[in-house]
């Protein structure tokens, strides 16, 4: 569901960007609030795509140091990166939760189109929490499998 929602947001992002360029450069009539829509759609795309990408191991990896650091180095690196990522995502989610509460309480909205901001903070919290959960599950799997099975 999250990947589908992220894909739809990407489609909106592409259509709005294309329409904005056509309207601005061919008709000299820019779309009001075009940048706001692009910014908010970008939040949706990134935060909803990250948990699914992590779950399916679809992130880009660079294995330049895999040979020199060996199996134990990869194991330690996997533990360290997932632990730090969980911490940072928890911190991001916690801070976004505070911003969500403030935005909902004070009615924060975008300048041009008056789009409420609290749902986007909510999506940020959801994406960060789900990504942290996926990383925690991966961390447990790495610890259970040990050094020899670490990729």
Secondary structure, DSSP 8 states (H G I E B T S, - for coil): -HHHHHHHHHHHHHHHHHHHHHHHHHHS---TTHHHHHHHHHHHHHHHHHHHHHHTT-S----TTHHHHHHHHHHHHHHHHHHHHHHHHHHHHHHHHHHHHHHHHHT-B-TTT--BSHHHHHHHHHHHHHHHHHHHHHHHHHHHH-STT--
